Amino acid sequence: MSQPQEKYRVTIAYGDGIGPEIMRATLAVLEAAGAPLEYDVIEIGEKVYRQGITSGIPDEAWEVLRRNRVFLKAPITTPQGGGYKSLNVTIRKALGLFANIRPTKSLHPYVETPYPDIDLVIVRENEEDLYAAIEHRQTTEVVQALKLVTRPGSEGIIRYAFEYARAYGRRKVTCMSKDNILKLTDGLFHKIFDEIAAEYPDIESEHRIIDIGAALVAARPETLDVIVTLNLYGDILSDIAAQVAGSVGLGGSANVGTHAAMFEAIHGSAPDIAGKDIANPSGLLNAAVMMLVHLGLADIAARIENAWLRTIEDGIHTADIYRPGKSKKKVGTQAFAEAVIARLGQEPQHLKPVHFRKPGVAVEIRPTPRQPKQLVGVDVFIDWDEAGRDPNVLGRKLEALAGDAFRLRVITNRGVKVYPGGLPETFCTDHWRCRFVAAEEGGTVTPAQILELLRRIHEAGLEFIKTEHLYTFDGQRGFSLAQAE
């Protein structure tokens, strides 16, 4: 006698606008396909925002999300006006959903697109980079944003990209970064990519500078398969890919972490067509397929996806993709779901059938072992707007303040060396980076010596606004060199 199949408990939210319609259609397909799922429903979105909960999600919903760990979410509406937080950002950060996955696939000739061969997936880091949103105004003229890239975060997203490639039968992973300029932050991401790629000899790997990488997504997307990249680049690339594919309404998206995952359509709540039974449920249905693969239900996921492809191929289309002379039948939301259900067990005849691998994608993020480090200097940032902003005047003052423990190595302005030996044509702002290193070549300094240096700078009437300690790790420099340093 066969054992009863394990049930997976999933949190669902019907959302706003067209959300309830496309969720009902999606759940009908899941049930017909035999997906062993049970559901807990939570209320999120516009109704909750209107209750004065600025996050759009009530406290009791958090307990359900944390207990079930898998969340299928229909689109929501965020009310107009200030004071309302992004629900997606809140959930991603609170639950540690470090990976955003956005597949983009052409369904040519059944869905119109200028790129008939596009079939790529963007795996985007979801928590760090400039999206940490740590910014400061430091002088009258200068603001800064901190770009944070961590080894655990990079290892997590890159390993996820390779595991995703294996689970979904993909052939290549392309890393995109700007490490020709950002040699430490993006350089770390590229370095870890090379390390992890060596563990997956069955998958082709390559690196592209983000400039040419974005151009390839826009002009030659068929040359790409799985892209893994940092947060900001991934956000931009995802929009480029959706635009060139011409099928925003069909795409699903996943936000995945070590302990939880959220799956959703990439489109909005479309309140203008809500309640009319004309919305395309494909985006949420494809998100549900990603959820099934995540849960390790690869066979059921493939059964649904192939039935969906066969439905598209048979010309059964909702209004958003219906084309007279190309499509065969225009249907509504529920009728489209019924057409997919009728084709369960079938595969497309012209489009490529899908086959997913077991188990699903799971990655654990671990802290990095500590490395010995030495303090070898300090960058002191100064707000200075005197003497016509002549860097030689500032340089001579700081030379006299260096003391016995330090020597002034260089002053830069907007990253350009201006002392010693700068060019008079260089425009200088009121924001100066002044690098002090140990007086003895290869020597170290102490925090107490740095405090004394800052005291001397302050007493000389100069305003320091920020410092950055200069460390070596295992003897390797942990800071960028200034120009011509």
Secondary structure as a PSIPRED ss2 file (coil, helix, strand):
# PSIPRED VFORMAT (PSIPRED V4.0)

   1 M C   1.000  0.000  0.000
   2 S C   1.000  0.000  0.000
   3 Q C   1.000  0.000  0.000
   4 P C   1.000  0.000  0.000
   5 Q C   1.000  0.000  0.000
   6 E C   1.000  0.000  0.000
   7 K C   1.000  0.000  0.000
   8 Y E   0.000  0.000  1.000
   9 R E   0.000  0.000  1.000
  10 V E   0.000  0.000  1.000
  11 T E   0.000  0.000  1.000
  12 I E   0.000  0.000  1.000
  13 A E   0.000  0.000  1.000
  14 Y C   1.000  0.000  0.000
  15 G C   1.000  0.000  0.000
  16 D C   1.000  0.000  0.000
  17 G C   1.000  0.000  0.000
  18 I C   1.000  0.000  0.000
  19 G H   0.000  1.000  0.000
  20 P H   0.000  1.000  0.000
  21 E H   0.000  1.000  0.000
  22 I H   0.000  1.000  0.000
  23 M H   0.000  1.000  0.000
  24 R H   0.000  1.000  0.000
  25 A H   0.000  1.000  0.000
  26 T H   0.000  1.000  0.000
  27 L H   0.000  1.000  0.000
  28 A H   0.000  1.000  0.000
  29 V H   0.000  1.000  0.000
  30 L H   0.000  1.000  0.000
  31 E H   0.000  1.000  0.000
  32 A H   0.000  1.000  0.000
  33 A C   1.000  0.000  0.000
  34 G C   1.000  0.000  0.000
  35 A C   1.000  0.000  0.000
  36 P C   1.000  0.000  0.000
  37 L E   0.000  0.000  1.000
  38 E E   0.000  0.000  1.000
  39 Y E   0.000  0.000  1.000
  40 D E   0.000  0.000  1.000
  41 V E   0.000  0.000  1.000
  42 I C   1.000  0.000  0.000
  43 E C   1.000  0.000  0.000
  44 I C   1.000  0.000  0.000
  45 G C   1.000  0.000  0.000
  46 E H   0.000  1.000  0.000
  47 K H   0.000  1.000  0.000
  48 V H   0.000  1.000  0.000
  49 Y H   0.000  1.000  0.000
  50 R H   0.000  1.000  0.000
  51 Q C   1.000  0.000  0.000
  52 G C   1.000  0.000  0.000
  53 I C   1.000  0.000  0.000
  54 T C   1.000  0.000  0.000
  55 S C   1.000  0.000  0.000
  56 G C   1.000  0.000  0.000
  57 I C   1.000  0.000  0.000
  58 P C   1.000  0.000  0.000
  59 D H   0.000  1.000  0.000
  60 E H   0.000  1.000  0.000
  61 A H   0.000  1.000  0.000
  62 W H   0.000  1.000  0.000
  63 E H   0.000  1.000  0.000
  64 V H   0.000  1.000  0.000
  65 L H   0.000  1.000  0.000
  66 R H   0.000  1.000  0.000
  67 R H   0.000  1.000  0.000
  68 N H   0.000  1.000  0.000
  69 R C   1.000  0.000  0.000
  70 V E   0.000  0.000  1.000
  71 F E   0.000  0.000  1.000
  72 L E   0.000  0.000  1.000
  73 K E   0.000  0.000  1.000
  74 A C   1.000  0.000  0.000
  75 P C   1.000  0.000  0.000
  76 I C   1.000  0.000  0.000
  77 T C   1.000  0.000  0.000
  78 T C   1.000  0.000  0.000
  79 P C   1.000  0.000  0.000
  80 Q C   1.000  0.000  0.000
  81 G C   1.000  0.000  0.000
  82 G C   1.000  0.000  0.000
  83 G C   1.000  0.000  0.000
  84 Y C   1.000  0.000  0.000
  85 K C   1.000  0.000  0.000
  86 S C   1.000  0.000  0.000
  87 L H   0.000  1.000  0.000
  88 N H   0.000  1.000  0.000
  89 V H   0.000  1.000  0.000
  90 T H   0.000  1.000  0.000
  91 I H   0.000  1.000  0.000
  92 R H   0.000  1.000  0.000
  93 K H   0.000  1.000  0.000
  94 A H   0.000  1.000  0.000
  95 L H   0.000  1.000  0.000
  96 G C   1.000  0.000  0.000
  97 L C   1.000  0.000  0.000
  98 F C   1.000  0.000  0.000
  99 A E   0.000  0.000  1.000
 100 N E   0.000  0.000  1.000
 101 I E   0.000  0.000  1.000
 102 R E   0.000  0.000  1.000
 103 P E   0.000  0.000  1.000
 104 T E   0.000  0.000  1.000
 105 K E   0.000  0.000  1.000
 106 S C   1.000  0.000  0.000
 107 L C   1.000  0.000  0.000
 108 H C   1.000  0.000  0.000
 109 P C   1.000  0.000  0.000
 110 Y C   1.000  0.000  0.000
 111 V C   1.000  0.000  0.000
 112 E C   1.000  0.000  0.000
 113 T C   1.000  0.000  0.000
 114 P C   1.000  0.000  0.000
 115 Y C   1.000  0.000  0.000
 116 P C   1.000  0.000  0.000
 117 D C   1.000  0.000  0.000
 118 I C   1.000  0.000  0.000
 119 D E   0.000  0.000  1.000
 120 L E   0.000  0.000  1.000
 121 V E   0.000  0.000  1.000
 122 I E   0.000  0.000  1.000
 123 V E   0.000  0.000  1.000
 124 R E   0.000  0.000  1.000
 125 E E   0.000  0.000  1.000
 126 N C   1.000  0.000  0.000
 127 E C   1.000  0.000  0.000
 128 E C   1.000  0.000  0.000
 129 D E   0.000  0.000  1.000
 130 L H   0.000  1.000  0.000
 131 Y H   0.000  1.000  0.000
 132 A H   0.000  1.000  0.000
 133 A C   1.000  0.000  0.000
 134 I C   1.000  0.000  0.000
 135 E E   0.000  0.000  1.000
 136 H E   0.000  0.000  1.000
 137 R E   0.000  0.000  1.000
 138 Q C   1.000  0.000  0.000
 139 T C   1.000  0.000  0.000
 140 T C   1.000  0.000  0.000
 141 E C   1.000  0.000  0.000
 142 V C   1.000  0.000  0.000
 143 V E   0.000  0.000  1.000
 144 Q E   0.000  0.000  1.000
 145 A E   0.000  0.000  1.000
 146 L C   1.000  0.000  0.000
 147 K C   1.000  0.000  0.000
 148 L E   0.000  0.000  1.000
 149 V C   1.000  0.000  0.000
 150 T C   1.000  0.000  0.000
 151 R H   0.000  1.000  0.000
 152 P H   0.000  1.000  0.000
 153 G H   0.000  1.000  0.000
 154 S H   0.000  1.000  0.000
 155 E H   0.000  1.000  0.000
 156 G H   0.000  1.000  0.000
 157 I H   0.000  1.000  0.000
 158 I H   0.000  1.000  0.000
 159 R H   0.000  1.000  0.000
 160 Y H   0.000  1.000  0.000
 161 A H   0.000  1.000  0.000
 162 F H   0.000  1.000  0.000
 163 E H   0.000  1.000  0.000
 164 Y H   0.000  1.000  0.000
 165 A H   0.000  1.000  0.000
 166 R H   0.000  1.000  0.000
 167 A H   0.000  1.000  0.000
 168 Y C   1.000  0.000  0.000
 169 G C   1.000  0.000  0.000
 170 R C   1.000  0.000  0.000
 171 R C   1.000  0.000  0.000
 172 K E   0.000  0.000  1.000
 173 V E   0.000  0.000  1.000
 174 T E   0.000  0.000  1.000
 175 C E   0.000  0.000  1.000
 176 M E   0.000  0.000  1.000
 177 S E   0.000  0.000  1.000
 178 K C   1.000  0.000  0.000
 179 D C   1.000  0.000  0.000
 180 N C   1.000  0.000  0.000
 181 I C   1.000  0.000  0.000
 182 L C   1.000  0.000  0.000
 183 K C   1.000  0.000  0.000
 184 L C   1.000  0.000  0.000
 185 T H   0.000  1.000  0.000
 186 D H   0.000  1.000  0.000
 187 G H   0.000  1.000  0.000
 188 L H   0.000  1.000  0.000
 189 F H   0.000  1.000  0.000
 190 H H   0.000  1.000  0.000
 191 K H   0.000  1.000  0.000
 192 I H   0.000  1.000  0.000
 193 F H   0.000  1.000  0.000
 194 D H   0.000  1.000  0.000
 195 E H   0.000  1.000  0.000
 196 I H   0.000  1.000  0.000
 197 A H   0.000  1.000  0.000
 198 A C   1.000  0.000  0.000
 199 E C   1.000  0.000  0.000
 200 Y C   1.000  0.000  0.000
 201 P C   1.000  0.000  0.000
 202 D C   1.000  0.000  0.000
 203 I C   1.000  0.000  0.000
 204 E E   0.000  0.000  1.000
 205 S E   0.000  0.000  1.000
 206 E E   0.000  0.000  1.000
 207 H E   0.000  0.000  1.000
 208 R E   0.000  0.000  1.000
 209 I E   0.000  0.000  1.000
 210 I H   0.000  1.000  0.000
 211 D H   0.000  1.000  0.000
 212 I H   0.000  1.000  0.000
 213 G H   0.000  1.000  0.000
 214 A H   0.000  1.000  0.000
 215 A H   0.000  1.000  0.000
 216 L H   0.000  1.000  0.000
 217 V H   0.000  1.000  0.000
 218 A H   0.000  1.000  0.000
 219 A H   0.000  1.000  0.000
 220 R C   1.000  0.000  0.000
 221 P H   0.000  1.000  0.000
 222 E H   0.000  1.000  0.000
 223 T H   0.000  1.000  0.000
 224 L C   1.000  0.000  0.000
 225 D C   1.000  0.000  0.000
 226 V E   0.000  0.000  1.000
 227 I E   0.000  0.000  1.000
 228 V E   0.000  0.000  1.000
 229 T E   0.000  0.000  1.000
 230 L C   1.000  0.000  0.000
 231 N H   0.000  1.000  0.000
 232 L H   0.000  1.000  0.000
 233 Y H   0.000  1.000  0.000
 234 G H   0.000  1.000  0.000
 235 D H   0.000  1.000  0.000
 236 I H   0.000  1.000  0.000
 237 L H   0.000  1.000  0.000
 238 S H   0.000  1.000  0.000
 239 D H   0.000  1.000  0.000
 240 I H   0.000  1.000  0.000
 241 A H   0.000  1.000  0.000
 242 A H   0.000  1.000  0.000
 243 Q H   0.000  1.000  0.000
 244 V H   0.000  1.000  0.000
 245 A H   0.000  1.000  0.000
 246 G C   1.000  0.000  0.000
 247 S C   1.000  0.000  0.000
 248 V H   0.000  1.000  0.000
 249 G H   0.000  1.000  0.000
 250 L H   0.000  1.000  0.000
 251 G C   1.000  0.000  0.000
 252 G E   0.000  0.000  1.000
 253 S E   0.000  0.000  1.000
 254 A E   0.000  0.000  1.000
 255 N E   0.000  0.000  1.000
 256 V E   0.000  0.000  1.000
 257 G C   1.000  0.000  0.000
 258 T C   1.000  0.000  0.000
 259 H C   1.000  0.000  0.000
 260 A C   1.000  0.000  0.000
 261 A E   0.000  0.000  1.000
 262 M E   0.000  0.000  1.000
 263 F E   0.000  0.000  1.000
 264 E E   0.000  0.000  1.000
 265 A E   0.000  0.000  1.000
 266 I C   1.000  0.000  0.000
 267 H C   1.000  0.000  0.000
 268 G C   1.000  0.000  0.000
 269 S C   1.000  0.000  0.000
 270 A C   1.000  0.000  0.000
 271 P H   0.000  1.000  0.000
 272 D H   0.000  1.000  0.000
 273 I H   0.000  1.000  0.000
 274 A C   1.000  0.000  0.000
 275 G C   1.000  0.000  0.000
 276 K C   1.000  0.000  0.000
 277 D C   1.000  0.000  0.000
 278 I C   1.000  0.000  0.000
 279 A C   1.000  0.000  0.000
 280 N C   1.000  0.000  0.000
 281 P C   1.000  0.000  0.000
 282 S H   0.000  1.000  0.000
 283 G H   0.000  1.000  0.000
 284 L H   0.000  1.000  0.000
 285 L H   0.000  1.000  0.000
 286 N H   0.000  1.000  0.000
 287 A H   0.000  1.000  0.000
 288 A H   0.000  1.000  0.000
 289 V H   0.000  1.000  0.000
 290 M H   0.000  1.000  0.000
 291 M H   0.000  1.000  0.000
 292 L H   0.000  1.000  0.000
 293 V H   0.000  1.000  0.000
 294 H H   0.000  1.000  0.000
 295 L C   1.000  0.000  0.000
 296 G C   1.000  0.000  0.000
 297 L C   1.000  0.000  0.000
 298 A H   0.000  1.000  0.000
 299 D H   0.000  1.000  0.000
 300 I H   0.000  1.000  0.000
 301 A H   0.000  1.000  0.000
 302 A H   0.000  1.000  0.000
 303 R H   0.000  1.000  0.000
 304 I H   0.000  1.000  0.000
 305 E H   0.000  1.000  0.000
 306 N H   0.000  1.000  0.000
 307 A H   0.000  1.000  0.000
 308 W H   0.000  1.000  0.000
 309 L H   0.000  1.000  0.000
 310 R H   0.000  1.000  0.000
 311 T H   0.000  1.000  0.000
 312 I H   0.000  1.000  0.000
 313 E H   0.000  1.000  0.000
 314 D C   1.000  0.000  0.000
 315 G C   1.000  0.000  0.000
 316 I E   0.000  0.000  1.000
 317 H E   0.000  0.000  1.000
 318 T C   1.000  0.000  0.000
 319 A C   1.000  0.000  0.000
 320 D C   1.000  0.000  0.000
 321 I C   1.000  0.000  0.000
 322 Y C   1.000  0.000  0.000
 323 R C   1.000  0.000  0.000
 324 P C   1.000  0.000  0.000
 325 G C   1.000  0.000  0.000
 326 K C   1.000  0.000  0.000
 327 S C   1.000  0.000  0.000
 328 K C   1.000  0.000  0.000
 329 K E   0.000  0.000  1.000
 330 K E   0.000  0.000  1.000
 331 V C   1.000  0.000  0.000
 332 G C   1.000  0.000  0.000
 333 T H   0.000  1.000  0.000
 334 Q H   0.000  1.000  0.000
 335 A H   0.000  1.000  0.000
 336 F H   0.000  1.000  0.000
 337 A H   0.000  1.000  0.000
 338 E H   0.000  1.000  0.000
 339 A H   0.000  1.000  0.000
 340 V H   0.000  1.000  0.000
 341 I H   0.000  1.000  0.000
 342 A H   0.000  1.000  0.000
 343 R C   1.000  0.000  0.000
 344 L C   1.000  0.000  0.000
 345 G C   1.000  0.000  0.000
 346 Q C   1.000  0.000  0.000
 347 E C   1.000  0.000  0.000
 348 P C   1.000  0.000  0.000
 349 Q C   1.000  0.000  0.000
 350 H C   1.000  0.000  0.000
 351 L C   1.000  0.000  0.000
 352 K C   1.000  0.000  0.000
 353 P C   1.000  0.000  0.000
 354 V C   1.000  0.000  0.000
 355 H C   1.000  0.000  0.000
 356 F C   1.000  0.000  0.000
 357 R C   1.000  0.000  0.000
 358 K C   1.000  0.000  0.000
 359 P C   1.000  0.000  0.000
 360 G C   1.000  0.000  0.000
 361 V C   1.000  0.000  0.000
 362 A C   1.000  0.000  0.000
 363 V C   1.000  0.000  0.000
 364 E C   1.000  0.000  0.000
 365 I C   1.000  0.000  0.000
 366 R C   1.000  0.000  0.000
 367 P C   1.000  0.000  0.000
 368 T C   1.000  0.000  0.000
 369 P C   1.000  0.000  0.000
 370 R C   1.000  0.000  0.000
 371 Q C   1.000  0.000  0.000
 372 P C   1.000  0.000  0.000
 373 K E   0.000  0.000  1.000
 374 Q E   0.000  0.000  1.000
 375 L E   0.000  0.000  1.000
 376 V E   0.000  0.000  1.000
 377 G E   0.000  0.000  1.000
 378 V E   0.000  0.000  1.000
 379 D E   0.000  0.000  1.000
 380 V E   0.000  0.000  1.000
 381 F E   0.000  0.000  1.000
 382 I E   0.000  0.000  1.000
 383 D E   0.000  0.000  1.000
 384 W C   1.000  0.000  0.000
 385 D C   1.000  0.000  0.000
 386 E C   1.000  0.000  0.000
 387 A H   0.000  1.000  0.000
 388 G H   0.000  1.000  0.000
 389 R H   0.000  1.000  0.000
 390 D C   1.000  0.000  0.000
 391 P H   0.000  1.000  0.000
 392 N H   0.000  1.000  0.000
 393 V H   0.000  1.000  0.000
 394 L H   0.000  1.000  0.000
 395 G H   0.000  1.000  0.000
 396 R H   0.000  1.000  0.000
 397 K H   0.000  1.000  0.000
 398 L H   0.000  1.000  0.000
 399 E H   0.000  1.000  0.000
 400 A H   0.000  1.000  0.000
 401 L H   0.000  1.000  0.000
 402 A C   1.000  0.000  0.000
 403 G C   1.000  0.000  0.000
 404 D C   1.000  0.000  0.000
 405 A C   1.000  0.000  0.000
 406 F E   0.000  0.000  1.000
 407 R E   0.000  0.000  1.000
 408 L E   0.000  0.000  1.000
 409 R E   0.000  0.000  1.000
 410 V E   0.000  0.000  1.000
 411 I E   0.000  0.000  1.000
 412 T E   0.000  0.000  1.000
 413 N E   0.000  0.000  1.000
 414 R C   1.000  0.000  0.000
 415 G C   1.000  0.000  0.000
 416 V E   0.000  0.000  1.000
 417 K E   0.000  0.000  1.000
 418 V E   0.000  0.000  1.000
 419 Y E   0.000  0.000  1.000
 420 P C   1.000  0.000  0.000
 421 G C   1.000  0.000  0.000
 422 G C   1.000  0.000  0.000
 423 L C   1.000  0.000  0.000
 424 P C   1.000  0.000  0.000
 425 E C   1.000  0.000  0.000
 426 T C   1.000  0.000  0.000
 427 F C   1.000  0.000  0.000
 428 C C   1.000  0.000  0.000
 429 T C   1.000  0.000  0.000
 430 D C   1.000  0.000  0.000
 431 H E   0.000  0.000  1.000
 432 W E   0.000  0.000  1.000
 433 R E   0.000  0.000  1.000
 434 C E   0.000  0.000  1.000
 435 R E   0.000  0.000  1.000
 436 F E   0.000  0.000  1.000
 437 V E   0.000  0.000  1.000
 438 A E   0.000  0.000  1.000
 439 A C   1.000  0.000  0.000
 440 E C   1.000  0.000  0.000
 441 E C   1.000  0.000  0.000
 442 G C   1.000  0.000  0.000
 443 G C   1.000  0.000  0.000
 444 T C   1.000  0.000  0.000
 445 V C   1.000  0.000  0.000
 446 T C   1.000  0.000  0.000
 447 P H   0.000  1.000  0.000
 448 A H   0.000  1.000  0.000
 449 Q H   0.000  1.000  0.000
 450 I H   0.000  1.000  0.000
 451 L H   0.000  1.000  0.000
 452 E H   0.000  1.000  0.000
 453 L H   0.000  1.000  0.000
 454 L H   0.000  1.000  0.000
 455 R H   0.000  1.000  0.000
 456 R H   0.000  1.000  0.000
 457 I H   0.000  1.000  0.000
 458 H H   0.000  1.000  0.000
 459 E H   0.000  1.000  0.000
 460 A C   1.000  0.000  0.000
 461 G C   1.000  0.000  0.000
 462 L C   1.000  0.000  0.000
 463 E E   0.000  0.000  1.000
 464 F E   0.000  0.000  1.000
 465 I E   0.000  0.000  1.000
 466 K E   0.000  0.000  1.000
 467 T E   0.000  0.000  1.000
 468 E E   0.000  0.000  1.000
 469 H E   0.000  0.000  1.000
 470 L E   0.000  0.000  1.000
 471 Y E   0.000  0.000  1.000
 472 T E   0.000  0.000  1.000
 473 F E   0.000  0.000  1.000
 474 D C   1.000  0.000  0.000
 475 G C   1.000  0.000  0.000
 476 Q E   0.000  0.000  1.000
 477 R E   0.000  0.000  1.000
 478 G C   1.000  0.000  0.000
 479 F C   1.000  0.000  0.000
 480 S C   1.000  0.000  0.000
 481 L C   1.000  0.000  0.000
 482 A C   1.000  0.000  0.000
 483 Q C   1.000  0.000  0.000
 484 A C   1.000  0.000  0.000
 485 E C   1.000  0.000  0.000
